[in-house]
């Protein structure tokens, strides 16, 4: 490596990832007068946040005045099966309204109530109508607003730049090394504060709503840097992904369809969700179709919510069961029907991109016919262990926020709590990262050179095609570490992942370093292997079923494990798993959860 | 149902390139992006292509398919006749980086120059505003823009005449329209649109509207109203009278 091959930049704060969380963190750090770099793996504005459809949950109380942060907190904890970091859930519920209102001050155009305020829609697991939204393209609106705010605040954006290593010197973050896709050249960012906002890990499965970027880079970077990961067994399988035709399998169908009155039916035409009411939620949901329909029609005082609005873990498992018991459709899904519940005009106004998506990709008119849907890998609740107040990880100066951060959502995330999570904790991460600025320790040249050499190794080998290894990994995770897990499957996954690690070390690349997706995939594989192993190990360790983690050999929840966290850490070359008790909830919050807000 | 389909894909760099032929086994419902991925996974791992959401929401996979600017993820292979070769080339209005990937950085520079959103003072003591659905619907249409830059690609001012230095292009007229028609905004972008933005270059041929994957009525709803605002702002009645008297 020659000096000309490596560009070096000095910043106060480097934010890795430019979805909602990264943008919000960068804006805040900039507002604190820090010199900020925003590094993104794709072009600016293409991050996964653009795909978020339903809305941002915030107890504004604009539609139902009874709502407040306590109810939102309670819903979040119950939805997370009491496994959440309670302080994060509290901060989130308390600060979300201000963060959403602030977006309006920055130009967001949310849908309105008749009296001119931000409208809110009902969503799974939320007691009241709570999601601020823009039709079914809320994420796009959010990212554009944040993007324009960010570019007008003078920070530097480094687009199509993938970070491959964090440097930690003397227990403190010192910087990050990456490469630009366009040229294949390396770049070193030196900074005393690094914020990971890299999103999730969904690309480790075959059926996923996630894009190519979602290879768990931030999780793996933090792990390799010595930070702890928690809750990696909790991966959310969204109940409604497209299933047909095969080319579109896994693409998300927003929960907003159910929020607007869509119902789930099996191939026999039965509305099956009434049969899957968990003990915890009995009494909170409609018990008859007539009651559910009356609620959808607007009579929300006299009637309870439809059971289609149960939490995602519950709905996804119900769908899997219906299919397993032979009541699925010919393509292995169930039906989601809104055509029989709402008028074509209403559907087109409230769910325009769903209408468009099914029309273009499946030749289905959702104002006339039902959609064929099934579960798809969507979101990881687990992530880097962070301090609830600051988002700082167990490594000094290293922060993690959004999907790459762990704890906020517990065992299952409520729809709408992700967009608000990005805003609330994005701001906090940016604030505290800026406060942490200061001259970083110097990074030894040898460490930089070794990292570059390792990244370039695939060019020197006539090895296996990296796409083949990636697709084998996805098959292993889909088969053995998906919605329903057991001991022998997870052990098989771990054995297979060991073989895949060896294959990954022998992949070869042809062509140049300029915009070479084969090479990018070879590098991403390293992250995928870390997060896949972490998920399988944590899932094997948790001998109970809770939220999104379901063990067929331990089908029930075990209260002794309720607040126990599976912690993963790198020690030498080994991935070490241990259990750690979470601090108990303060009595007043526990009372609130038990007795209602 | 799987059939063999013939593709021609541009392979090359800024300096040179050629169309290369590939055979792809096309299954039911496959889109052009799937075919490009199949080529990448099995035949050419270094084939460069941008993509993210694969659901028409992020606007990354823009290209020209049989000469038409389109999103690869929203173009079904079965829309082309059996036996018809499908040719995929990069967007023409931007310099090629490699294969199907173009250098679109100019667009981000243009966006940076548009005067930022400036809200009026809040309407309520709690710092919030009141806006009605009928007021927000017009700018909401422009907010559907996914920044795919297909409208920039098809616009002859950029594509044929290369006026990138003088004209912001339809995508950013749409962006300016979001804020110009935002019920809360108080900034004035008219001189920017007329001078640096070069709105006068648009001669409303509506090609941009035709290719927009989000069906934004770019010309009628965004550009023409902006042109009217710019003209109103620059209308000088004395000069007009003089021209009338002397013509």
Contacts between the chains, C-beta under 8 A, distances in Angstrom:
chain1	res1	chain2	res2	distance
A	42	B	50	7.4
A	42	B	52	5.7
A	42	B	60	6.7
A	43	B	50	7.3
A	43	B	60	6.8
A	43	B	104	7.0
A	43	B	108	7.9
A	44	B	108	6.4
A	45	B	147	5.6
A	46	B	52	4.8
A	46	B	53	7.9
A	46	B	58	4.6
A	46	B	59	7.3
A	46	B	60	5.2
A	46	B	147	7.9
A	47	B	52	7.8
A	48	B	52	7.6
A	48	B	53	7.8
A	50	B	52	7.8
A	50	B	53	6.7
A	50	B	57	5.5
A	50	B	58	5.0
A	50	B	146	7.3
A	51	B	53	5.0
A	51	B	55	6.8
A	51	B	57	5.3
A	51	B	58	7.0
A	101	B	127	6.7
A	101	B	128	5.9
A	104	B	128	7.1
A	104	B	129	6.4
A	105	B	119	5.9
A	105	B	122	7.8
A	105	B	127	7.7
A	106	B	117	6.7
A	107	B	117	3.9
A	107	B	119	7.4
A	107	B	178	7.7
A	107	B	179	6.8
A	107	B	182	6.5
A	107	B	184	7.9
A	107	B	185	7.6
A	109	B	131	7.8
A	109	B	136	4.8
A	109	B	139	5.6
A	109	B	140	5.3
A	109	B	143	6.0
A	109	B	178	7.9
A	109	B	182	7.0
A	110	B	136	7.8
A	111	B	133	6.7
A	111	B	136	7.5
A	112	B	131	5.9
A	112	B	132	5.8
A	112	B	133	4.5
A	112	B	136	6.1
A	114	B	133	8.0
A	115	B	130	7.3
A	116	B	129	7.9
A	116	B	130	3.4
A	116	B	131	5.6
A	116	B	132	5.1
A	117	B	128	6.8
A	117	B	130	6.7
A	118	B	128	8.0
A	134	B	140	6.7
A	134	B	143	7.1
A	135	B	140	7.7
A	137	B	57	7.3
A	137	B	143	8.0
A	137	B	144	6.9
A	140	B	57	6.7
A	140	B	143	7.3
A	140	B	144	7.6
A	140	B	146	6.9
A	141	B	143	5.8
A	144	B	143	6.5
A	144	B	145	7.9
A	148	B	111	7.4
A	148	B	116	6.9
A	148	B	117	6.9
A	151	B	108	7.5
A	151	B	111	6.6
A	151	B	112	5.1
A	152	B	112	7.4
A	152	B	116	4.4
A	157	B	108	7.6
A	159	B	105	7.5
A	159	B	108	7.6
A	182	B	97	5.5
A	182	B	101	8.0
A	182	B	103	7.7
A	211	B	51	7.4
A	211	B	52	4.3
A	211	B	53	5.6
A	211	B	54	6.9
A	211	B	58	7.6
A	212	B	51	6.7
A	212	B	52	6.9
A	213	B	52	6.7
A	244	B	29	7.1
A	245	B	27	7.6
A	245	B	28	4.7
A	245	B	29	2.1
A	245	B	30	7.5
A	246	B	27	5.6
A	246	B	28	6.3
A	246	B	29	6.0
A	246	B	30	7.7
A	247	B	27	6.7
A	247	B	28	7.6
A	247	B	29	4.4
A	247	B	30	4.2
A	247	B	31	5.8
A	247	B	34	4.9
A	248	B	29	6.1
A	248	B	31	7.9
A	248	B	54	7.9
A	248	B	55	7.8
A	251	B	54	6.7
A	251	B	55	4.8
A	252	B	55	7.2
A	353	B	56	7.7
A	353	B	57	6.7
A	356	B	56	7.0
A	357	B	55	6.1
A	357	B	56	6.7
A	360	B	56	6.8
A	360	B	74	5.3
A	360	B	76	7.7
A	361	B	29	7.0
A	361	B	31	7.3
A	361	B	55	7.7
A	361	B	74	7.3
A	361	B	76	7.5
A	362	B	29	7.0
A	465	B	41	7.5
A	465	B	42	8.0
A	465	B	45	5.8
A	466	B	45	6.8
A	467	B	40	6.9
A	467	B	41	4.1
A	467	B	42	7.7
A	467	B	45	6.1
A	468	B	41	7.6
A	471	B	41	7.2
A	509	B	45	7.0
A	509	B	46	7.4
A	510	B	45	6.7
A	510	B	46	6.0
A	511	B	45	7.5
A	511	B	46	3.2
A	512	B	46	7.5
A	514	B	13	7.4
A	514	B	48	7.9
A	514	B	97	7.4
A	514	B	98	5.5
A	515	B	48	4.0
A	515	B	97	5.7
A	515	B	98	4.2
A	515	B	99	7.4
A	515	B	101	5.5
A	516	B	45	7.7
A	516	B	46	4.6
A	516	B	48	7.1
A	517	B	40	6.0
A	517	B	45	6.7
A	517	B	46	6.8
A	517	B	47	6.8
A	517	B	48	6.3
A	517	B	49	7.1
A	518	B	40	7.7
A	518	B	45	3.0
A	518	B	46	5.2
A	519	B	46	7.6
A	521	B	45	7.5
